[in-house]
């Protein structure tokens, strides 16, 4: 699963022409120095990032669902996904 996640991150970075960089740690650090991005997104809390609603599959039957996944954004917004992300400062 870890390898799939890394490949997915690289694919998204490439397709959206983002210039994101990350590095892997050698060990788990309970209280890291500097920015700790582990709590930026949580399935248990509402996201602080709110962008414009976009048309989603089944939008004729359901309200807009925020924070589904990056794939939802890419499949529904297409090449403008990077612009959408930049507008909400992710």
Gaussian input, Z-matrix of N, CA and C with variables (Angstrom, degrees):
# hf/3-21g

backbone

0 1
 N
 C     1     B1
 C     2     B2     1     A1
 N     3     B3     2     A2     1     D1
 C     4     B4     3     A3     2     D2
 C     5     B5     4     A4     3     D3
 N     6     B6     5     A5     4     D4
 C     7     B7     6     A6     5     D5
 C     8     B8     7     A7     6     D6
 N     9     B9     8     A8     7     D7
 C    10    B10     9     A9     8     D8
 C    11    B11    10    A10     9     D9
 N    12    B12    11    A11    10    D10
 C    13    B13    12    A12    11    D11
 C    14    B14    13    A13    12    D12
 N    15    B15    14    A14    13    D13
 C    16    B16    15    A15    14    D14
 C    17    B17    16    A16    15    D15
 N    18    B18    17    A17    16    D16
 C    19    B19    18    A18    17    D17
 C    20    B20    19    A19    18    D18
 N    21    B21    20    A20    19    D19
 C    22    B22    21    A21    20    D20
 C    23    B23    22    A22    21    D21
 N    24    B24    23    A23    22    D22
 C    25    B25    24    A24    23    D23
 C    26    B26    25    A25    24    D24
 N    27    B27    26    A26    25    D25
 C    28    B28    27    A27    26    D26
 C    29    B29    28    A28    27    D27
 N    30    B30    29    A29    28    D28
 C    31    B31    30    A30    29    D29
 C    32    B32    31    A31    30    D30
 N    33    B33    32    A32    31    D31
 C    34    B34    33    A33    32    D32
 C    35    B35    34    A34    33    D33
 N    36    B36    35    A35    34    D34
 C    37    B37    36    A36    35    D35
 C    38    B38    37    A37    36    D36
 N    39    B39    38    A38    37    D37
 C    40    B40    39    A39    38    D38
 C    41    B41    40    A40    39    D39
 N    42    B42    41    A41    40    D40
 C    43    B43    42    A42    41    D41
 C    44    B44    43    A43    42    D42
 N    45    B45    44    A44    43    D43
 C    46    B46    45    A45    44    D44
 C    47    B47    46    A46    45    D45
 N    48    B48    47    A47    46    D46
 C    49    B49    48    A48    47    D47
 C    50    B50    49    A49    48    D48
 N    51    B51    50    A50    49    D49
 C    52    B52    51    A51    50    D50
 C    53    B53    52    A52    51    D51
 N    54    B54    53    A53    52    D52
 C    55    B55    54    A54    53    D53
 C    56    B56    55    A55    54    D54
 N    57    B57    56    A56    55    D55
 C    58    B58    57    A57    56    D56
 C    59    B59    58    A58    57    D57
 N    60    B60    59    A59    58    D58
 C    61    B61    60    A60    59    D59
 C    62    B62    61    A61    60    D60
 N    63    B63    62    A62    61    D61
 C    64    B64    63    A63    62    D62
 C    65    B65    64    A64    63    D63
 N    66    B66    65    A65    64    D64
 C    67    B67    66    A66    65    D65
 C    68    B68    67    A67    66    D66
 N    69    B69    68    A68    67    D67
 C    70    B70    69    A69    68    D68
 C    71    B71    70    A70    69    D69
 N    72    B72    71    A71    70    D70
 C    73    B73    72    A72    71    D71
 C    74    B74    73    A73    72    D72
 N    75    B75    74    A74    73    D73
 C    76    B76    75    A75    74    D74
 C    77    B77    76    A76    75    D75
 N    78    B78    77    A77    76    D76
 C    79    B79    78    A78    77    D77
 C    80    B80    79    A79    78    D78
 N    81    B81    80    A80    79    D79
 C    82    B82    81    A81    80    D80
 C    83    B83    82    A82    81    D81
 N    84    B84    83    A83    82    D82
 C    85    B85    84    A84    83    D83
 C    86    B86    85    A85    84    D84
 N    87    B87    86    A86    85    D85
 C    88    B88    87    A87    86    D86
 C    89    B89    88    A88    87    D87
 N    90    B90    89    A89    88    D88
 C    91    B91    90    A90    89    D89
 C    92    B92    91    A91    90    D90
 N    93    B93    92    A92    91    D91
 C    94    B94    93    A93    92    D92
 C    95    B95    94    A94    93    D93
 N    96    B96    95    A95    94    D94
 C    97    B97    96    A96    95    D95
 C    98    B98    97    A97    96    D96
 N    99    B99    98    A98    97    D97
 C   100   B100    99    A99    98    D98
 C   101   B101   100   A100    99    D99
 N   102   B102   101   A101   100   D100
 C   103   B103   102   A102   101   D101
 C   104   B104   103   A103   102   D102
 N   105   B105   104   A104   103   D103
 C   106   B106   105   A105   104   D104
 C   107   B107   106   A106   105   D105
 N   108   B108   107   A107   106   D106
 C   109   B109   108   A108   107   D107
 C   110   B110   109   A109   108   D108
 N   111   B111   110   A110   109   D109
 C   112   B112   111   A111   110   D110
 C   113   B113   112   A112   111   D111
 N   114   B114   113   A113   112   D112
 C   115   B115   114   A114   113   D113
 C   116   B116   115   A115   114   D114
 N   117   B117   116   A116   115   D115
 C   118   B118   117   A117   116   D116
 C   119   B119   118   A118   117   D117
 N   120   B120   119   A119   118   D118
 C   121   B121   120   A120   119   D119
 C   122   B122   121   A121   120   D120
 N   123   B123   122   A122   121   D121
 C   124   B124   123   A123   122   D122
 C   125   B125   124   A124   123   D123
 N   126   B126   125   A125   124   D124
 C   127   B127   126   A126   125   D125
 C   128   B128   127   A127   126   D126
 N   129   B129   128   A128   127   D127
 C   130   B130   129   A129   128   D128
 C   131   B131   130   A130   129   D129
 N   132   B132   131   A131   130   D130
 C   133   B133   132   A132   131   D131
 C   134   B134   133   A133   132   D132
 N   135   B135   134   A134   133   D133
 C   136   B136   135   A135   134   D134
 C   137   B137   136   A136   135   D135
 N   138   B138   137   A137   136   D136
 C   139   B139   138   A138   137   D137
 C   140   B140   139   A139   138   D138
 N   141   B141   140   A140   139   D139
 C   142   B142   141   A141   140   D140
 C   143   B143   142   A142   141   D141
 N   144   B144   143   A143   142   D142
 C   145   B145   144   A144   143   D143
 C   146   B146   145   A145   144   D144
 N   147   B147   146   A146   145   D145
 C   148   B148   147   A147   146   D146
 C   149   B149   148   A148   147   D147
 N   150   B150   149   A149   148   D148
 C   151   B151   150   A150   149   D149
 C   152   B152   151   A151   150   D150
 N   153   B153   152   A152   151   D151
 C   154   B154   153   A153   152   D152
 C   155   B155   154   A154   153   D153
 N   156   B156   155   A155   154   D154
 C   157   B157   156   A156   155   D155
 C   158   B158   157   A157   156   D156
 N   159   B159   158   A158   157   D157
 C   160   B160   159   A159   158   D158
 C   161   B161   160   A160   159   D159
 N   162   B162   161   A161   160   D160
 C   163   B163   162   A162   161   D161
 C   164   B164   163   A163   162   D162
 N   165   B165   164   A164   163   D163
 C   166   B166   165   A165   164   D164
 C   167   B167   166   A166   165   D165
 N   168   B168   167   A167   166   D166
 C   169   B169   168   A168   167   D167
 C   170   B170   169   A169   168   D168
 N   171   B171   170   A170   169   D169
 C   172   B172   171   A171   170   D170
 C   173   B173   172   A172   171   D171
 N   174   B174   173   A173   172   D172
 C   175   B175   174   A174   173   D173
 C   176   B176   175   A175   174   D174
 N   177   B177   176   A176   175   D175
 C   178   B178   177   A177   176   D176
 C   179   B179   178   A178   177   D177
 N   180   B180   179   A179   178   D178
 C   181   B181   180   A180   179   D179
 C   182   B182   181   A181   180   D180
 N   183   B183   182   A182   181   D181
 C   184   B184   183   A183   182   D182
 C   185   B185   184   A184   183   D183
 N   186   B186   185   A185   184   D184
 C   187   B187   186   A186   185   D185
 C   188   B188   187   A187   186   D186
 N   189   B189   188   A188   187   D187
 C   190   B190   189   A189   188   D188
 C   191   B191   190   A190   189   D189
 N   192   B192   191   A191   190   D190
 C   193   B193   192   A192   191   D191
 C   194   B194   193   A193   192   D192
 N   195   B195   194   A194   193   D193
 C   196   B196   195   A195   194   D194
 C   197   B197   196   A196   195   D195
 N   198   B198   197   A197   196   D196
 C   199   B199   198   A198   197   D197
 C   200   B200   199   A199   198   D198
 N   201   B201   200   A200   199   D199
 C   202   B202   201   A201   200   D200
 C   203   B203   202   A202   201   D201
 N   204   B204   203   A203   202   D202
 C   205   B205   204   A204   203   D203
 C   206   B206   205   A205   204   D204
 N   207   B207   206   A206   205   D205
 C   208   B208   207   A207   206   D206
 C   209   B209   208   A208   207   D207
 N   210   B210   209   A209   208   D208
 C   211   B211   210   A210   209   D209
 C   212   B212   211   A211   210   D210
 N   213   B213   212   A212   211   D211
 C   214   B214   213   A213   212   D212
 C   215   B215   214   A214   213   D213
 N   216   B216   215   A215   214   D214
 C   217   B217   216   A216   215   D215
 C   218   B218   217   A217   216   D216
 N   219   B219   218   A218   217   D217
 C   220   B220   219   A219   218   D218
 C   221   B221   220   A220   219   D219
 N   222   B222   221   A221   220   D220
 C   223   B223   222   A222   221   D221
 C   224   B224   223   A223   222   D222
 N   225   B225   224   A224   223   D223
 C   226   B226   225   A225   224   D224
 C   227   B227   226   A226   225   D225
 N   228   B228   227   A227   226   D226
 C   229   B229   228   A228   227   D227
 C   230   B230   229   A229   228   D228
 N   231   B231   230   A230   229   D229
 C   232   B232   231   A231   230   D230
 C   233   B233   232   A232   231   D231
 N   234   B234   233   A233   232   D232
 C   235   B235   234   A234   233   D233
 C   236   B236   235   A235   234   D234
 N   237   B237   236   A236   235   D235
 C   238   B238   237   A237   236   D236
 C   239   B239   238   A238   237   D237
 N   240   B240   239   A239   238   D238
 C   241   B241   240   A240   239   D239
 C   242   B242   241   A241   240   D240
 N   243   B243   242   A242   241   D241
 C   244   B244   243   A243   242   D242
 C   245   B245   244   A244   243   D243
 N   246   B246   245   A245   244   D244
 C   247   B247   246   A246   245   D245
 C   248   B248   247   A247   246   D246
 N   249   B249   248   A248   247   D247
 C   250   B250   249   A249   248   D248
 C   251   B251   250   A250   249   D249
 N   252   B252   251   A251   250   D250
 C   253   B253   252   A252   251   D251
 C   254   B254   253   A253   252   D252
 N   255   B255   254   A254   253   D253
 C   256   B256   255   A255   254   D254
 C   257   B257   256   A256   255   D255
 N   258   B258   257   A257   256   D256
 C   259   B259   258   A258   257   D257
 C   260   B260   259   A259   258   D258
 N   261   B261   260   A260   259   D259
 C   262   B262   261   A261   260   D260
 C   263   B263   262   A262   261   D261
 N   264   B264   263   A263   262   D262
 C   265   B265   264   A264   263   D263
 C   266   B266   265   A265   264   D264
 N   267   B267   266   A266   265   D265
 C   268   B268   267   A267   266   D266
 C   269   B269   268   A268   267   D267

   B1=1.4373
   B2=1.5312
   B3=1.3086
   B4=1.4596
   B5=1.5288
   B6=1.3229
   B7=1.4764
   B8=1.5273
   B9=1.3289
   B10=1.4630
   B11=1.5247
   B12=1.3252
   B13=1.4685
   B14=1.5236
   B15=1.3224
   B16=1.4672
   B17=1.5196
   B18=1.3229
   B19=1.4697
   B20=1.5282
   B21=1.3240
   B22=1.4594
   B23=1.5278
   B24=1.3223
   B25=1.4625
   B26=1.5302
   B27=1.3188
   B28=1.4700
   B29=1.5279
   B30=1.3297
   B31=1.4664
   B32=1.5240
   B33=1.3385
   B34=1.4631
   B35=1.5217
   B36=1.3099
   B37=1.4601
   B38=1.5339
   B39=1.3138
   B40=1.4670
   B41=1.5229
   B42=1.3304
   B43=1.4673
   B44=1.5249
   B45=1.3252
   B46=1.4594
   B47=1.5249
   B48=1.3401
   B49=1.4674
   B50=1.5295
   B51=1.3172
   B52=1.4529
   B53=1.5196
   B54=1.2768
   B55=1.4643
   B56=1.5318
   B57=1.3269
   B58=1.4604
   B59=1.5256
   B60=1.2956
   B61=1.4670
   B62=1.5161
   B63=1.2768
   B64=1.4547
   B65=1.5107
   B66=1.2958
   B67=1.4560
   B68=1.5155
   B69=1.2847
   B70=1.4605
   B71=1.5258
   B72=1.3093
   B73=1.4566
   B74=1.5254
   B75=1.2963
   B76=1.4604
   B77=1.5312
   B78=1.3421
   B79=1.4599
   B80=1.5234
   B81=1.3220
   B82=1.4603
   B83=1.5209
   B84=1.3279
   B85=1.4616
   B86=1.5248
   B87=1.3306
   B88=1.4583
   B89=1.5232
   B90=1.3019
   B91=1.4655
   B92=1.5333
   B93=1.3385
   B94=1.4659
   B95=1.5260
   B96=1.3067
   B97=1.4705
   B98=1.5247
   B99=1.3029
   B100=1.4681
   B101=1.5209
   B102=1.3287
   B103=1.4565
   B104=1.5197
   B105=1.3078
   B106=1.4591
   B107=1.5224
   B108=1.3246
   B109=1.4590
   B110=1.5228
   B111=1.3166
   B112=1.4685
   B113=1.5186
   B114=1.3025
   B115=1.4632
   B116=1.5232
   B117=1.3204
   B118=1.4634
   B119=1.5274
   B120=1.3099
   B121=1.4580
   B122=1.5184
   B123=1.3123
   B124=1.4525
   B125=1.5160
   B126=1.3122
   B127=1.4623
   B128=1.5216
   B129=1.3345
   B130=1.4617
   B131=1.5236
   B132=1.3333
   B133=1.4645
   B134=1.5235
   B135=1.3113
   B136=1.4658
   B137=1.5290
   B138=1.2951
   B139=1.4594
   B140=1.5241
   B141=1.3354
   B142=1.4628
   B143=1.5332
   B144=1.3266
   B145=1.4599
   B146=1.5200
   B147=1.3191
   B148=1.4581
   B149=1.5224
   B150=1.3016
   B151=1.4528
   B152=1.5170
   B153=1.2980
   B154=1.4587
   B155=1.5297
   B156=1.3051
   B157=1.4630
   B158=1.5157
   B159=1.3005
   B160=1.4617
   B161=1.5229
   B162=1.2962
   B163=1.4654
   B164=1.5212
   B165=1.3211
   B166=1.4560
   B167=1.5252
   B168=1.3186
   B169=1.4570
   B170=1.5277
   B171=1.2911
   B172=1.4671
   B173=1.5264
   B174=1.3332
   B175=1.4689
   B176=1.5274
   B177=1.3186
   B178=1.4640
   B179=1.5316
   B180=1.3420
   B181=1.4657
   B182=1.5253
   B183=1.3248
   B184=1.4641
   B185=1.5208
   B186=1.3365
   B187=1.4544
   B188=1.5199
   B189=1.3191
   B190=1.4571
   B191=1.5233
   B192=1.3188
   B193=1.4576
   B194=1.5253
   B195=1.3167
   B196=1.4628
   B197=1.5262
   B198=1.3177
   B199=1.4725
   B200=1.5267
   B201=1.3297
   B202=1.4603
   B203=1.5222
   B204=1.3167
   B205=1.4654
   B206=1.5235
   B207=1.3170
   B208=1.4639
   B209=1.5268
   B210=1.3247
   B211=1.4631
   B212=1.5242
   B213=1.3300
   B214=1.4642
   B215=1.5194
   B216=1.3254
   B217=1.4646
   B218=1.5244
   B219=1.3191
   B220=1.4729
   B221=1.5252
   B222=1.3310
   B223=1.4627
   B224=1.5256
   B225=1.3251
   B226=1.4596
   B227=1.5187
   B228=1.3145
   B229=1.4665
   B230=1.5281
   B231=1.3195
   B232=1.4523
   B233=1.5148
   B234=1.3139
   B235=1.4661
   B236=1.5252
   B237=1.3132
   B238=1.4643
   B239=1.5305
   B240=1.3216
   B241=1.4660
   B242=1.5197
   B243=1.3168
   B244=1.4745
   B245=1.5233
   B246=1.3291
   B247=1.4716
   B248=1.5262
   B249=1.3190
   B250=1.4689
   B251=1.5222
   B252=1.3355
   B253=1.4646
   B254=1.5213
   B255=1.3260
   B256=1.4718
   B257=1.5241
   B258=1.3156
   B259=1.4582
   B260=1.5280
   B261=1.3354
   B262=1.4670
   B263=1.5268
   B264=1.3348
   B265=1.4665
   B266=1.5238
   B267=1.3056
   B268=1.4674
   B269=1.5056
   A1=110.63
   A2=116.00
   A3=121.04
   A4=110.45
   A5=116.65
   A6=120.54
   A7=111.29
   A8=116.53
   A9=120.55
   A10=110.38
   A11=117.15
   A12=120.45
   A13=111.56
   A14=117.74
   A15=120.62
   A16=111.55
   A17=116.46
   A18=119.85
   A19=110.66
   A20=116.73
   A21=120.60
   A22=110.96
   A23=117.22
   A24=120.69
   A25=111.30
   A26=116.45
   A27=120.32
   A28=111.19
   A29=117.10
   A30=121.45
   A31=110.33
   A32=117.10
   A33=121.25
   A34=110.69
   A35=116.36
   A36=121.70
   A37=110.56
   A38=116.12
   A39=121.41
   A40=111.85
   A41=117.42
   A42=121.23
   A43=112.56
   A44=116.47
   A45=119.67
   A46=112.45
   A47=114.90
   A48=121.39
   A49=110.84
   A50=114.42
   A51=121.08
   A52=108.73
   A53=116.42
   A54=120.39
   A55=108.50
   A56=114.99
   A57=120.40
   A58=109.88
   A59=115.28
   A60=119.78
   A61=108.47
   A62=116.57
   A63=122.76
   A64=107.95
   A65=114.63
   A66=119.15
   A67=108.44
   A68=115.06
   A69=121.14
   A70=109.33
   A71=115.11
   A72=119.33
   A73=109.34
   A74=115.86
   A75=121.20
   A76=111.24
   A77=115.37
   A78=119.85
   A79=109.59
   A80=115.92
   A81=121.16
   A82=109.04
   A83=115.42
   A84=120.93
   A85=106.98
   A86=116.38
   A87=120.44
   A88=112.05
   A89=118.94
   A90=123.54
   A91=108.84
   A92=117.93
   A93=120.24
   A94=112.59
   A95=114.65
   A96=120.44
   A97=108.20
   A98=116.51
   A99=120.49
   A100=111.49
   A101=116.50
   A102=122.37
   A103=111.00
   A104=116.23
   A105=122.73
   A106=107.87
   A107=116.42
   A108=120.70
   A109=113.20
   A110=117.70
   A111=119.61
   A112=113.03
   A113=118.56
   A114=120.93
   A115=113.40
   A116=118.32
   A117=120.55
   A118=111.51
   A119=116.40
   A120=121.00
   A121=109.00
   A122=115.99
   A123=120.90
   A124=109.18
   A125=116.25
   A126=120.11
   A127=110.97
   A128=116.54
   A129=121.08
   A130=113.29
   A131=117.89
   A132=121.27
   A133=110.22
   A134=115.94
   A135=120.39
   A136=108.95
   A137=115.74
   A138=121.29
   A139=110.86
   A140=117.22
   A141=119.46
   A142=111.58
   A143=116.94
   A144=121.86
   A145=109.71
   A146=116.32
   A147=120.97
   A148=108.77
   A149=116.40
   A150=120.75
   A151=110.34
   A152=115.85
   A153=121.60
   A154=108.91
   A155=116.33
   A156=119.65
   A157=108.80
   A158=116.61
   A159=122.32
   A160=107.99
   A161=116.87
   A162=120.48
   A163=108.52
   A164=115.44
   A165=122.16
   A166=108.84
   A167=115.15
   A168=119.96
   A169=107.63
   A170=117.58
   A171=124.89
   A172=112.98
   A173=117.88
   A174=119.83
   A175=111.57
   A176=117.10
   A177=119.64
   A178=111.37
   A179=116.65
   A180=120.52
   A181=114.43
   A182=116.75
   A183=120.07
   A184=110.86
   A185=115.95
   A186=121.29
   A187=109.83
   A188=115.99
   A189=121.41
   A190=109.38
   A191=116.87
   A192=122.09
   A193=108.20
   A194=115.23
   A195=121.65
   A196=110.19
   A197=116.69
   A198=123.42
   A199=114.64
   A200=118.68
   A201=118.38
   A202=110.46
   A203=116.45
   A204=120.71
   A205=108.25
   A206=114.58
   A207=119.55
   A208=109.57
   A209=117.50
   A210=120.03
   A211=110.88
   A212=117.97
   A213=120.73
   A214=109.66
   A215=115.64
   A216=120.01
   A217=111.27
   A218=117.39
   A219=121.15
   A220=111.10
   A221=117.59
   A222=120.08
   A223=112.68
   A224=117.29
   A225=119.88
   A226=114.44
   A227=117.89
   A228=121.16
   A229=111.03
   A230=117.03
   A231=121.02
   A232=113.39
   A233=116.05
   A234=121.75
   A235=113.14
   A236=118.04
   A237=120.94
   A238=112.39
   A239=117.50
   A240=121.08
   A241=112.42
   A242=117.33
   A243=120.11
   A244=110.51
   A245=117.15
   A246=120.90
   A247=109.37
   A248=117.10
   A249=122.05
   A250=110.26
   A251=117.44
   A252=120.98
   A253=112.06
   A254=116.47
   A255=119.95
   A256=111.25
   A257=117.51
   A258=121.01
   A259=112.44
   A260=116.81
   A261=118.74
   A262=110.86
   A263=116.41
   A264=122.49
   A265=114.04
   A266=116.69
   A267=120.14
   A268=108.80
   D1=-37.68
   D2=179.78
   D3=-59.82
   D4=-46.07
   D5=179.26
   D6=-61.94
   D7=-41.37
   D8=178.29
   D9=-62.20
   D10=-43.03
   D11=178.58
   D12=-61.26
   D13=-42.74
   D14=178.21
   D15=-64.11
   D16=-43.21
   D17=178.44
   D18=-64.13
   D19=-37.64
   D20=178.72
   D21=-65.92
   D22=-43.59
   D23=176.88
   D24=-59.93
   D25=-43.62
   D26=178.61
   D27=-64.69
   D28=-40.86
   D29=179.72
   D30=-63.03
   D31=-46.09
   D32=179.25
   D33=-62.37
   D34=-44.52
   D35=178.55
   D36=-57.91
   D37=-42.66
   D38=-179.59
   D39=-70.56
   D40=-48.73
   D41=-175.48
   D42=-65.94
   D43=-36.67
   D44=-179.68
   D45=-89.47
   D46=0.48
   D47=179.89
   D48=53.81
   D49=44.31
   D50=177.10
   D51=-89.06
   D52=160.93
   D53=177.61
   D54=-116.27
   D55=56.92
   D56=-178.64
   D57=-88.77
   D58=141.13
   D59=174.98
   D60=-128.86
   D61=150.81
   D62=176.36
   D63=-152.92
   D64=162.79
   D65=176.15
   D66=-138.01
   D67=148.81
   D68=179.83
   D69=-87.87
   D70=148.16
   D71=177.39
   D72=-94.00
   D73=157.45
   D74=177.86
   D75=-83.57
   D76=-24.01
   D77=-178.63
   D78=-150.81
   D79=161.62
   D80=177.13
   D81=-73.62
   D82=131.17
   D83=178.35
   D84=-115.43
   D85=116.43
   D86=-175.93
   D87=-64.74
   D88=-44.41
   D89=-179.50
   D90=-127.02
   D91=84.75
   D92=-177.70
   D93=-70.38
   D94=154.69
   D95=174.12
   D96=-81.39
   D97=150.91
   D98=177.80
   D99=78.99
   D100=-149.53
   D101=-176.80
   D102=-76.81
   D103=129.35
   D104=176.20
   D105=-111.58
   D106=104.53
   D107=-174.48
   D108=-90.43
   D109=4.58
   D110=-176.61
   D111=-64.00
   D112=-27.08
   D113=-177.48
   D114=-102.51
   D115=12.56
   D116=-179.28
   D117=-64.44
   D118=-37.47
   D119=-177.01
   D120=-127.46
   D121=135.29
   D122=-178.23
   D123=-144.64
   D124=137.83
   D125=175.91
   D126=-71.07
   D127=-16.25
   D128=-176.63
   D129=-92.81
   D130=-16.97
   D131=-177.87
   D132=-123.05
   D133=150.95
   D134=176.19
   D135=-67.99
   D136=143.58
   D137=179.67
   D138=-71.82
   D139=139.68
   D140=175.26
   D141=-76.31
   D142=-9.59
   D143=-178.12
   D144=-95.40
   D145=114.24
   D146=179.84
   D147=-123.75
   D148=113.85
   D149=177.43
   D150=-103.86
   D151=-174.40
   D152=176.11
   D153=-67.68
   D154=144.94
   D155=172.58
   D156=-67.63
   D157=147.21
   D158=175.00
   D159=-129.08
   D160=163.83
   D161=-178.01
   D162=-71.89
   D163=126.49
   D164=177.62
   D165=-113.55
   D166=161.58
   D167=174.99
   D168=-58.08
   D169=138.36
   D170=-178.91
   D171=67.46
   D172=20.92
   D173=178.46
   D174=-66.16
   D175=-15.46
   D176=175.85
   D177=-73.85
   D178=-16.84
   D179=-177.95
   D180=-116.94
   D181=-20.61
   D182=-175.20
   D183=-130.77
   D184=152.83
   D185=174.83
   D186=-66.89
   D187=162.79
   D188=175.31
   D189=-60.17
   D190=134.88
   D191=178.21
   D192=-112.33
   D193=111.25
   D194=-179.63
   D195=-77.09
   D196=153.85
   D197=172.67
   D198=62.90
   D199=34.02
   D200=178.26
   D201=-70.24
   D202=-64.04
   D203=177.49
   D204=-173.78
   D205=164.92
   D206=176.38
   D207=-65.51
   D208=-31.05
   D209=179.25
   D210=-67.07
   D211=-37.59
   D212=175.73
   D213=-58.61
   D214=-45.52
   D215=178.97
   D216=-61.81
   D217=-49.28
   D218=-177.95
   D219=-62.67
   D220=-44.91
   D221=-177.44
   D222=-68.67
   D223=-28.79
   D224=-177.29
   D225=-98.29
   D226=-27.96
   D227=-178.12
   D228=-104.80
   D229=-27.02
   D230=176.30
   D231=72.43
   D232=-135.00
   D233=-172.94
   D234=-66.82
   D235=-13.52
   D236=178.91
   D237=-89.70
   D238=5.72
   D239=-178.92
   D240=-60.34
   D241=-40.25
   D242=179.74
   D243=-64.36
   D244=-39.29
   D245=177.29
   D246=-62.78
   D247=-43.57
   D248=178.27
   D249=-57.77
   D250=-47.45
   D251=-179.81
   D252=-64.08
   D253=-39.68
   D254=179.05
   D255=-65.39
   D256=-33.44
   D257=-179.43
   D258=-68.28
   D259=-28.17
   D260=178.92
   D261=-99.75
   D262=7.54
   D263=175.27
   D264=57.26
   D265=47.67
   D266=175.92
   D267=-81.44

